[in-house]
Amino acid sequence: MTVDGWVNVHAHFTPPITEQERTARWEAMRAQHFMAPRPHHWSPRATLDYMDRTGIAMQMLSNIPRKLEELRASNDYGAQVVAEHPSRFGLLAALPTDDPEAALAEIERAGTDLRADGYAVSAAYNGVSLGDERLEPVWAELDRRRAVVFAHPNAYAPARSWHPIPLVEVAFETARSVVDMLYAGVFRRHPHVTLILAHAGGALPALSGRLGLLGTEAWVPNPQRITREEIRRHLGRLYLDTAASGADSALAPALTMVPRDHLVYGADCGVPCSTEATMAADIEALRHSGVLVGDEADELGRRALELFPSAAQRVRQQSGIRPPGATASTAATAAPTAPW
């Protein structure tokens, strides 16, 4: 199943490691019931080959190691890959959100020195939720920069009930963290942050009606006095990617929570829980969806061009691809700039 010029916002990468390290990681994953048949290996060359065969114009790369020095080194490597292939890759620089001062330093370094297109955060980074009050200065700085932030759950946590974490638990971690942000007033105070949630928001869309109905009842702790209207509005501002979520059973609840133009294409490419077969099946599901109408599959496939203007400019210079709704004349005269 091929596409024409789609942009994947949910693409992972791995900095170079030794064969011994690769094997050790594989064995650790299998110990947590993630029964990958072989060690995972990521390379720009193999990824570009997949993109060329599939019709993917660009991937926005992200990787969120759990240790600060590894995270910084990973961001450096991601920036190097983008510099070598500027029209094919973008960088969502990882932030260490268990340490606000380190996160602020990385925001500045990534935005200035690495020229990142956006940022990537973990829904629970080393046990710290995105709604933690200590992250207020981090969200304030991201809001000032009008940053695009990609939120991904921790897929490498210990298994639960003998099931590998990426199968089910990631969906609930995303929901828990966003609900924390909601009740902490993060969305109210920082409306200029564009937040993209992996996997169509996980369990959040299915729970959004429950939150709207019960979330402001007297028995629910609500120190910020978030209103029912705010719950609806703040959740509706989110963007959701389609990684492992192209089926109508995932799209339908997503579209009860967000507008139709807040869906973006994601593939979860570059990690062992995704294969070319599963990514192709997800694209096929989008192409044959009974929930999407008209050209919406192609529109969401290119929507990231609207969210990442610097990356979009690099794509257009190479291929002439335009974002949804753009005309040839507007694309020729547009001069997008980075959001910071």
C-alpha positions as CSV (number, residue, x, y, z in Angstrom):
1,M,0.0,0.0,0.0
2,T,1.6,3.2,-1.2
3,V,0.8,6.9,-0.6
4,D,1.8,10.2,-2.3
5,G,3.9,12.6,-0.3
6,W,2.6,11.8,3.2
7,V,4.5,13.1,6.3
8,N,4.8,10.8,9.2
9,V,4.9,12.6,12.6
10,H,5.5,9.4,14.6
11,A,8.8,8.0,13.5
12,H,11.5,6.7,15.9
13,F,15.2,6.4,15.5
14,T,18.1,4.8,17.4
15,P,21.6,6.3,17.6
16,P,24.4,3.9,16.5
17,I,25.1,1.1,19.1
18,T,27.3,-2.0,19.1
19,E,26.0,-5.4,18.2
20,Q,26.5,-6.4,21.9
21,E,24.4,-3.5,23.1
22,R,21.7,-4.3,20.5
23,T,21.6,-7.9,21.7
24,A,21.4,-6.8,25.4
25,R,18.4,-4.6,24.7
26,W,16.7,-7.4,22.8
27,E,17.2,-9.8,25.7
28,A,15.9,-7.1,28.1
29,M,12.8,-6.7,26.0
30,R,12.1,-10.4,25.8
31,A,12.4,-10.6,29.6
32,Q,9.5,-8.1,29.7
33,H,7.4,-10.4,27.5
34,F,8.1,-8.4,24.3
35,M,9.0,-11.4,22.2
36,A,10.7,-9.7,19.3
37,P,12.2,-12.5,17.1
38,R,15.5,-10.7,16.6
39,P,17.5,-7.6,17.8
40,H,16.2,-4.3,16.3
41,H,18.4,-2.3,14.1
42,W,17.6,1.2,12.8
43,S,19.5,3.0,10.0
44,P,18.8,6.1,7.9
45,R,19.5,4.1,4.7
46,A,17.0,1.4,5.4
47,T,14.4,3.9,6.6
48,L,14.8,6.0,3.4
49,D,14.4,2.8,1.3
50,Y,11.1,2.1,3.1
51,M,9.9,5.7,2.6
52,D,10.8,5.6,-1.1
53,R,8.9,2.4,-1.6
54,T,5.9,3.6,0.3
55,G,5.7,7.2,-0.9
56,I,6.4,8.8,2.5
57,A,7.9,12.3,1.8
58,M,9.2,12.9,5.3
59,Q,9.4,11.5,8.8
60,M,9.6,13.5,12.0
61,L,12.1,11.6,14.1
62,S,11.9,11.2,17.8
63,N,13.7,9.2,20.5
64,I,13.4,9.7,24.3
65,P,16.2,8.0,26.3
66,R,15.8,7.8,30.0
67,K,19.2,9.3,31.0
68,L,20.1,12.9,30.4
69,E,23.4,12.4,28.7
70,E,22.0,9.7,26.4
71,L,19.0,12.0,25.6
72,R,21.3,14.9,24.6
73,A,23.5,12.6,22.5
74,S,20.4,11.2,20.8
75,N,19.2,14.7,20.0
76,D,22.6,15.4,18.5
77,Y,22.5,12.3,16.3
78,G,19.0,13.1,15.2
79,A,20.0,16.6,14.2
80,Q,22.9,15.1,12.2
81,V,20.6,12.8,10.3
82,V,18.3,15.7,9.5
83,A,21.3,17.8,8.3
84,E,22.3,14.9,6.0
85,H,18.8,14.4,4.7
86,P,17.0,17.8,5.3
87,S,14.1,17.1,2.8
88,R,13.3,13.7,4.2
89,F,13.6,14.0,8.0
90,G,12.7,16.4,10.7
91,L,13.7,16.3,14.3
92,L,11.5,16.4,17.4
93,A,14.0,16.9,20.1
94,A,13.5,14.9,23.3
95,L,13.1,16.8,26.6
96,P,14.0,15.4,30.0
97,T,10.8,16.3,31.8
98,D,11.9,14.8,35.1
99,D,14.3,17.8,35.5
100,P,12.8,21.2,34.6
101,E,16.1,23.0,34.5
102,A,17.6,20.4,32.2
103,A,14.5,20.5,30.1
104,L,14.6,24.3,29.7
105,A,18.3,24.0,28.7
106,E,17.5,21.4,26.1
107,I,14.6,23.5,24.7
108,E,17.1,26.3,24.1
109,R,19.9,24.1,22.8
110,A,17.6,22.1,20.5
111,G,15.8,25.2,19.2
112,T,18.9,27.2,18.6
113,D,21.9,24.9,18.0
114,L,20.2,21.8,16.6
115,R,17.4,23.7,14.7
116,A,14.8,21.1,15.8
117,D,11.4,21.3,14.2
118,G,9.6,20.6,17.4
119,Y,9.9,18.6,20.7
120,A,9.1,15.2,22.0
121,V,8.1,14.3,25.5
122,S,7.2,11.1,27.3
123,A,3.8,10.9,29.0
124,A,5.6,9.7,32.1
125,Y,9.3,10.4,32.0
126,N,11.1,8.5,34.8
127,G,7.8,8.6,36.7
128,V,7.0,12.3,36.2
129,S,3.7,13.0,34.5
130,L,3.3,15.9,32.1
131,G,0.9,17.5,34.5
132,D,3.4,17.7,37.3
133,E,3.5,21.2,38.8
134,R,7.3,21.4,38.6
135,L,7.0,21.5,34.8
136,E,5.2,24.9,34.8
137,P,8.2,26.8,33.6
138,V,8.8,24.2,30.8
139,W,5.3,24.6,29.5
140,A,5.6,28.4,29.8
141,E,8.7,28.4,27.6
142,L,7.1,26.0,25.1
143,D,4.1,28.3,25.0
144,R,6.3,31.3,24.4
145,R,7.9,29.6,21.5
146,R,4.5,28.4,20.1
147,A,6.1,25.0,20.0
148,V,4.7,21.8,18.5
149,V,5.2,19.0,21.0
150,F,4.8,15.3,20.3
151,A,3.7,13.2,23.4
152,H,4.5,9.5,23.5
153,P,4.0,7.0,26.2
154,N,6.8,4.9,27.7
155,A,6.8,1.7,25.7
156,Y,9.7,0.2,27.6
157,A,8.2,-0.1,31.1
158,P,7.9,-3.5,32.8
159,A,5.2,-5.8,31.5
160,R,1.8,-5.9,33.2
161,S,-0.2,-9.1,33.5
162,W,2.3,-10.8,31.2
163,H,1.4,-8.5,28.3
164,P,4.1,-6.3,26.8
165,I,3.5,-2.6,27.5
166,P,3.1,-1.5,23.9
167,L,0.0,-3.8,23.5
168,V,-2.4,-2.1,25.9
169,E,-0.8,-0.1,28.7
170,V,0.6,2.7,26.5
171,A,-3.0,3.8,25.7
172,F,-3.8,4.3,29.4
173,E,-0.6,6.1,30.2
174,T,-1.3,8.7,27.6
175,A,-4.8,9.2,28.9
176,R,-3.6,9.5,32.5
177,S,-1.0,12.1,31.7
178,V,-3.3,14.3,29.6
179,V,-6.0,14.2,32.3
180,D,-3.3,15.3,34.8
181,M,-2.5,18.2,32.5
182,L,-6.1,19.1,32.2
183,Y,-6.8,19.3,35.9
184,A,-3.5,21.1,36.5
185,G,-4.6,23.9,34.2
186,V,-1.7,23.4,31.7
187,F,-4.0,23.8,28.7
188,R,-5.7,26.9,30.1
189,R,-2.4,28.7,30.9
190,H,-0.5,27.7,27.7
191,P,-2.9,27.8,24.7
192,H,-0.1,28.3,22.2
193,V,1.5,24.9,22.6
194,T,0.3,22.5,19.9
195,L,0.3,19.0,21.4
196,I,0.2,15.9,19.3
197,L,-0.7,12.6,21.0
198,A,0.6,9.3,19.8
199,H,-1.7,6.4,18.9
200,A,-4.8,8.6,18.4
201,G,-4.6,9.7,22.0
202,G,-4.7,6.1,23.3
203,A,-7.7,5.6,25.6
204,L,-8.4,9.3,26.0
205,P,-11.0,9.8,23.2
206,A,-13.1,6.9,24.6
207,L,-12.9,8.5,28.0
208,S,-13.6,12.1,26.9
209,G,-17.4,11.8,27.2
210,R,-17.0,10.4,30.7
211,L,-14.7,13.3,31.6
212,G,-17.2,15.8,30.2
213,L,-20.1,14.2,32.1
214,L,-18.5,13.6,35.4
215,G,-15.3,15.7,35.4
216,T,-16.7,18.7,37.2
217,E,-18.9,16.9,39.7
218,A,-18.4,17.9,43.4
219,W,-16.8,14.7,44.3
220,V,-13.9,15.2,41.8
221,P,-10.9,17.2,43.1
222,N,-10.7,20.2,40.9
223,P,-8.4,22.8,42.4
224,Q,-8.2,24.9,39.2
225,R,-12.0,24.9,38.9
226,I,-11.8,23.6,35.3
227,T,-15.3,23.8,33.8
228,R,-17.1,21.3,31.6
229,E,-16.8,23.7,28.7
230,E,-13.0,23.9,29.2
231,I,-12.7,20.1,29.3
232,R,-14.5,19.9,25.9
233,R,-12.5,22.8,24.5
234,H,-9.0,21.8,25.8
235,L,-9.4,18.2,24.6
236,G,-10.7,19.4,21.3
237,R,-7.5,21.5,20.7
238,L,-5.3,18.3,20.7
239,Y,-3.9,16.7,17.6
240,L,-4.0,12.9,17.3
241,D,-1.8,10.8,15.1
242,T,-3.0,7.6,13.5
243,A,-0.2,5.2,14.5
244,A,-1.7,1.7,14.9
245,S,-5.0,3.6,15.0
246,G,-6.2,3.6,11.4
247,A,-9.1,1.4,12.0
248,D,-12.5,2.9,12.3
249,S,-12.8,1.6,15.9
250,A,-10.0,4.1,16.8
251,L,-10.9,6.9,14.4
252,A,-14.6,7.1,15.4
253,P,-13.9,8.0,19.1
254,A,-11.1,10.3,18.1
255,L,-13.4,12.3,16.0
256,T,-15.9,12.7,18.8
257,M,-13.1,14.5,20.7
258,V,-11.2,16.5,18.1
259,P,-12.1,18.3,14.8
260,R,-11.5,16.3,11.7
261,D,-8.6,18.6,10.8
262,H,-6.8,17.6,14.0
263,L,-5.9,14.1,12.7
264,V,-2.3,13.7,11.4
265,Y,-0.6,10.7,9.9
266,G,1.6,8.6,12.2
267,A,3.1,5.2,11.6
268,D,5.2,4.3,14.7
269,C,8.0,3.6,12.3
270,G,11.4,2.6,13.5
271,V,10.6,0.4,16.5
272,P,10.2,-3.4,16.8
273,C,6.5,-3.2,17.6
274,S,5.8,-2.0,14.0
275,T,6.6,-3.9,10.8
276,E,6.1,-2.9,7.2
277,A,3.1,-5.2,7.1
278,T,1.4,-3.6,10.1
279,M,2.2,-0.1,8.8
280,A,0.8,-1.0,5.4
281,A,-2.4,-2.4,7.0
282,D,-2.8,0.9,8.9
283,I,-2.6,2.9,5.7
284,E,-5.0,0.5,4.0
285,A,-7.4,1.0,6.9
286,L,-7.2,4.8,6.5
287,R,-7.7,4.5,2.7
288,H,-10.8,2.3,3.1
289,S,-12.2,4.0,6.3
290,G,-16.0,4.4,6.7
291,V,-15.3,7.2,9.1
292,L,-13.1,9.4,6.9
293,V,-14.8,11.0,3.9
294,G,-13.7,12.1,0.5
295,D,-10.0,12.9,0.4
296,E,-9.5,13.0,4.2
297,A,-7.0,10.2,4.3
298,D,-4.7,12.1,1.9
299,E,-5.4,15.3,3.7
300,L,-4.4,13.9,7.1
301,G,-1.4,12.3,5.5
302,R,0.0,15.7,4.6
303,R,-1.3,17.8,7.5
304,A,2.0,17.8,9.3
305,L,3.2,20.2,6.6
306,E,0.9,22.8,8.3
307,L,2.3,22.1,11.7
308,F,6.0,22.1,10.9
309,P,6.6,25.1,8.5
310,S,10.4,24.8,8.4
311,A,10.2,21.1,7.6
312,A,7.5,21.8,5.0
313,Q,9.7,24.3,3.3
314,R,12.5,21.7,3.0
315,V,10.0,19.2,1.6
316,R,8.6,21.6,-1.0
317,Q,12.0,22.8,-2.1
318,Q,12.8,19.2,-2.9
319,S,9.5,17.8,-4.3
320,G,6.9,20.6,-4.7
321,I,4.5,18.9,-2.3
322,R,1.9,21.2,-0.9
323,P,-0.1,21.0,2.3
324,P,-3.8,20.3,2.3
325,G,-5.8,23.2,0.8
326,A,-2.8,25.0,-0.6
327,T,-2.8,26.1,-4.2
328,A,0.2,26.2,-6.5
329,S,0.3,30.0,-6.3
330,T,0.1,30.1,-2.5
331,A,2.7,27.4,-2.1
332,A,5.0,29.4,-4.4
333,T,4.7,32.6,-2.5
334,A,4.6,31.2,1.0
335,A,7.7,31.7,3.1
336,P,7.2,29.6,6.2
337,T,9.5,30.1,9.2
338,A,10.3,28.1,12.3
339,P,7.9,28.7,15.2
340,W,10.8,30.1,17.3
